[in-house]
Each structure stands twice: as structure tokens, then as C-alpha cells.
Amino acid sequence: MAKEILKDQEIERQERINAEVSKAEQFIEKNKKVIWGTVAAVVLVFAAVLAFNFWVVKPKVAEAQEQMVAAENSFQAGNFEIALNGDGNVLGFKDIIDSYGAKAGKSAYLYAGISALQLGQFDEAISFLKKYDGKEDILAARALACTGDAYVGLEDYKTAVSYFEKAAAKADNVFAAGYLLKAGVTYEELGNKDAALKCYKTIEDKYPQSIEGMDIKKYITRIENAE
């Protein structure tokens, strides 16, 4: 009896499946023009995207990278004006960013920001540096520290010190000592000697082998003797 019930249930299930398959086949037959049209449209869009990347994006990226070489050479030579603005023969980082945007690579914003900082163009430096979103911690920390330097140039010490501390936290290596020293000096400028001393003590405790660590005792002694 149980076997017969199970057999009947299986037959009923199979009939339902067959009915659903039949409905699907009827739907496809009835709408095959629309379905194939949709498939063709998707294929065309995909092909268009591939073609755009191959014929437009890749050449633009290559062109942007080629333009970056001359600007980077000027930067390495310390010619920050030419590096940022070009010289009429080659583009500077600013023009490269305007012409190619992200195709030039994330480093273009870092180079442009540091160049503007070196030229004393602090607002422009901050604008470029804040657009840099590289994932490499050492470079990301440098961008944060340079942003802090630009705020120091604008005499916005409170904002500056926050960037120096962010840079130290991001670096979390021997480079952090330099950023902590900047933070300490800036805290002193703000009149917050306790916070400055904390920065200096961190350098002494965590980064004694750094260049800053070898000379940090005089900063600590100066504050402690003044108390």
C-alpha cells in the first residue's frame, strides 16, 4: 500500500515537472524573438565594452604613463615647478591629471601634492593629496604627513597635528618616528606640552634606533625642565 502511494506521488510529481517544462517551452517559443534580441543586445554591449577598453582606455593609459615619465624625472631632480606645471614641451602632473585623470595612476596625485607643497601652494597641495588613495601604507602615510605639512603652512596647527598622528599610525614602522616628531613639535606650537611629551616618549620607547630616536632626549629634557 505504501509503495503504491509513493508511486502515485512520483507520477504526480513527474506530471507537474512535465507541465512546468511544457510551459517554459511554450514561453520560449512565444517570446523567442524578444529573448534572442535581448541576448544579442547583451553580447553587443559586452563587445562594445571590450572594444572601448582595447581601443580607447588602454592607449590612454599608455599615453598617460608616457607623460608621467618626464614629470617624474623633474620631480626626482627637485624641479618641482616643471614637475607640477610642465615647461611647454612636456606636461606637468597638474596637466596630466586634467587630461587623463585616474588613467595616469594614483601616484600622480601624490607627486602633484608634494610638488605643490614644495612650492608653497598649500591649498592646492591639500587638494591633490586628499585625492590620493593608494593602498601602500608607507606612501599613504607620507601623503597624510605631507597634508599635515601643508596645514602647518596655513598655520592650521590643530588640523595639521591630526594628520601627523594619522600618518604615524598608518606607517607603524621606523618612518612613524618622523611623523610623531612633527606631531610633537606641532603640539608645542599649540601650547599642549603634555601631548608633545607623549609623542616624544613614544619615539624614545618604540623607535630608539630611528634617526629621530637618537636625538629625541633633548626634546624630552627641554619640556621636562620647563615644567
Contacts in CASP RR format, 6 or more apart in sequence:
PFRMAT RR
TARGET T0000
AUTHOR 0000-0000-0000
METHOD contacts of the structure
MODEL  1
MAKEILKDQEIERQERINAEVSKAEQFIEKNKKVIWGTVAAVVLVFAAVL
AFNFWVVKPKVAEAQEQMVAAENSFQAGNFEIALNGDGNVLGFKDIIDSY
GAKAGKSAYLYAGISALQLGQFDEAISFLKKYDGKEDILAARALACTGDA
YVGLEDYKTAVSYFEKAAAKADNVFAAGYLLKAGVTYEELGNKDAALKCY
KTIEDKYPQSIEGMDIKKYITRIENAE
28 35 0 8 1.000
57 103 0 8 1.000
60 100 0 8 1.000
60 103 0 8 1.000
61 100 0 8 1.000
61 103 0 8 1.000
63 100 0 8 1.000
64 96 0 8 1.000
64 99 0 8 1.000
64 100 0 8 1.000
64 101 0 8 1.000
64 103 0 8 1.000
64 104 0 8 1.000
64 105 0 8 1.000
65 104 0 8 1.000
65 105 0 8 1.000
67 90 0 8 1.000
67 91 0 8 1.000
67 92 0 8 1.000
67 96 0 8 1.000
67 99 0 8 1.000
67 100 0 8 1.000
67 104 0 8 1.000
68 93 0 8 1.000
68 96 0 8 1.000
68 104 0 8 1.000
68 105 0 8 1.000
68 107 0 8 1.000
68 108 0 8 1.000
70 90 0 8 1.000
70 91 0 8 1.000
70 92 0 8 1.000
71 82 0 8 1.000
71 83 0 8 1.000
71 86 0 8 1.000
71 90 0 8 1.000
71 91 0 8 1.000
71 92 0 8 1.000
71 93 0 8 1.000
71 96 0 8 1.000
71 111 0 8 1.000
72 83 0 8 1.000
72 111 0 8 1.000
74 80 0 8 1.000
74 82 0 8 1.000
74 83 0 8 1.000
74 86 0 8 1.000
74 90 0 8 1.000
74 92 0 8 1.000
75 83 0 8 1.000
75 93 0 8 1.000
75 111 0 8 1.000
75 114 0 8 1.000
75 115 0 8 1.000
78 118 0 8 1.000
80 114 0 8 1.000
80 115 0 8 1.000
80 118 0 8 1.000
80 119 0 8 1.000
81 115 0 8 1.000
81 119 0 8 1.000
82 90 0 8 1.000
82 92 0 8 1.000
83 92 0 8 1.000
83 93 0 8 1.000
83 111 0 8 1.000
83 115 0 8 1.000
84 92 0 8 1.000
84 93 0 8 1.000
84 94 0 8 1.000
84 112 0 8 1.000
84 115 0 8 1.000
84 116 0 8 1.000
84 119 0 8 1.000
85 92 0 8 1.000
85 94 0 8 1.000
85 95 0 8 1.000
86 92 0 8 1.000
86 95 0 8 1.000
91 99 0 8 1.000
93 108 0 8 1.000
93 111 0 8 1.000
93 112 0 8 1.000
93 113 0 8 1.000
93 115 0 8 1.000
93 128 0 8 1.000
94 112 0 8 1.000
96 104 0 8 1.000
96 108 0 8 1.000
97 104 0 8 1.000
97 108 0 8 1.000
97 109 0 8 1.000
97 112 0 8 1.000
97 128 0 8 1.000
100 108 0 8 1.000
101 108 0 8 1.000
106 132 0 8 1.000
106 133 0 8 1.000
106 134 0 8 1.000
107 132 0 8 1.000
107 139 0 8 1.000
109 128 0 8 1.000
109 129 0 8 1.000
109 131 0 8 1.000
109 132 0 8 1.000
110 128 0 8 1.000
110 129 0 8 1.000
110 132 0 8 1.000
110 134 0 8 1.000
110 139 0 8 1.000
110 142 0 8 1.000
110 143 0 8 1.000
112 128 0 8 1.000
113 124 0 8 1.000
113 125 0 8 1.000
113 128 0 8 1.000
113 129 0 8 1.000
113 132 0 8 1.000
113 146 0 8 1.000
114 125 0 8 1.000
114 129 0 8 1.000
114 146 0 8 1.000
116 122 0 8 1.000
116 124 0 8 1.000
116 125 0 8 1.000
116 128 0 8 1.000
117 125 0 8 1.000
117 129 0 8 1.000
117 146 0 8 1.000
117 149 0 8 1.000
117 150 0 8 1.000
120 153 0 8 1.000
122 150 0 8 1.000
122 151 0 8 1.000
122 153 0 8 1.000
122 154 0 8 1.000
123 150 0 8 1.000
123 154 0 8 1.000
125 146 0 8 1.000
125 147 0 8 1.000
125 150 0 8 1.000
126 147 0 8 1.000
126 150 0 8 1.000
126 151 0 8 1.000
129 143 0 8 1.000
129 144 0 8 1.000
129 146 0 8 1.000
129 147 0 8 1.000
129 150 0 8 1.000
130 147 0 8 1.000
132 139 0 8 1.000
132 140 0 8 1.000
132 143 0 8 1.000
133 140 0 8 1.000
134 140 0 8 1.000
134 143 0 8 1.000
137 170 0 8 1.000
137 171 0 8 1.000
137 172 0 8 1.000
138 171 0 8 1.000
138 173 0 8 1.000
138 175 0 8 1.000
140 170 0 8 1.000
141 167 0 8 1.000
141 168 0 8 1.000
141 170 0 8 1.000
141 171 0 8 1.000
141 175 0 8 1.000
141 176 0 8 1.000
141 179 0 8 1.000
142 167 0 8 1.000
142 175 0 8 1.000
144 163 0 8 1.000
144 164 0 8 1.000
144 166 0 8 1.000
144 167 0 8 1.000
144 170 0 8 1.000
144 179 0 8 1.000
145 163 0 8 1.000
145 164 0 8 1.000
145 167 0 8 1.000
145 179 0 8 1.000
145 182 0 8 1.000
147 163 0 8 1.000
148 159 0 8 1.000
148 160 0 8 1.000
148 161 0 8 1.000
148 163 0 8 1.000
148 164 0 8 1.000
148 167 0 8 1.000
148 182 0 8 1.000
149 160 0 8 1.000
149 182 0 8 1.000
151 157 0 8 1.000
151 159 0 8 1.000
151 160 0 8 1.000
151 163 0 8 1.000
152 160 0 8 1.000
152 186 0 8 1.000
153 160 0 8 1.000
157 186 0 8 1.000
157 189 0 8 1.000
157 190 0 8 1.000
158 190 0 8 1.000
160 186 0 8 1.000
161 183 0 8 1.000
161 184 0 8 1.000
161 186 0 8 1.000
161 187 0 8 1.000
161 190 0 8 1.000
161 195 0 8 1.000
164 179 0 8 1.000
164 180 0 8 1.000
164 182 0 8 1.000
164 183 0 8 1.000
164 184 0 8 1.000
164 186 0 8 1.000
165 179 0 8 1.000
165 180 0 8 1.000
165 183 0 8 1.000
167 176 0 8 1.000
167 179 0 8 1.000
168 176 0 8 1.000
168 178 0 8 1.000
168 179 0 8 1.000
168 180 0 8 1.000
168 183 0 8 1.000
169 176 0 8 1.000
171 179 0 8 1.000
174 207 0 8 1.000
174 209 0 8 1.000
174 210 0 8 1.000
176 206 0 8 1.000
176 207 0 8 1.000
177 203 0 8 1.000
177 206 0 8 1.000
177 207 0 8 1.000
177 210 0 8 1.000
177 211 0 8 1.000
177 212 0 8 1.000
177 213 0 8 1.000
177 216 0 8 1.000
178 203 0 8 1.000
178 210 0 8 1.000
178 212 0 8 1.000
180 199 0 8 1.000
180 200 0 8 1.000
180 202 0 8 1.000
180 203 0 8 1.000
180 207 0 8 1.000
180 212 0 8 1.000
181 199 0 8 1.000
181 200 0 8 1.000
181 203 0 8 1.000
181 212 0 8 1.000
181 216 0 8 1.000
181 219 0 8 1.000
183 196 0 8 1.000
183 199 0 8 1.000
184 195 0 8 1.000
184 196 0 8 1.000
184 199 0 8 1.000
184 200 0 8 1.000
184 219 0 8 1.000
185 196 0 8 1.000
187 193 0 8 1.000
187 195 0 8 1.000
187 196 0 8 1.000
187 199 0 8 1.000
188 196 0 8 1.000
188 223 0 8 1.000
193 223 0 8 1.000
193 226 0 8 1.000
193 227 0 8 1.000
196 219 0 8 1.000
196 223 0 8 1.000
197 220 0 8 1.000
197 223 0 8 1.000
197 224 0 8 1.000
200 216 0 8 1.000
200 219 0 8 1.000
200 220 0 8 1.000
200 223 0 8 1.000
201 220 0 8 1.000
203 210 0 8 1.000
203 212 0 8 1.000
203 213 0 8 1.000
203 216 0 8 1.000
204 213 0 8 1.000
204 216 0 8 1.000
204 217 0 8 1.000
204 220 0 8 1.000
207 213 0 8 1.000
208 214 0 8 1.000
END
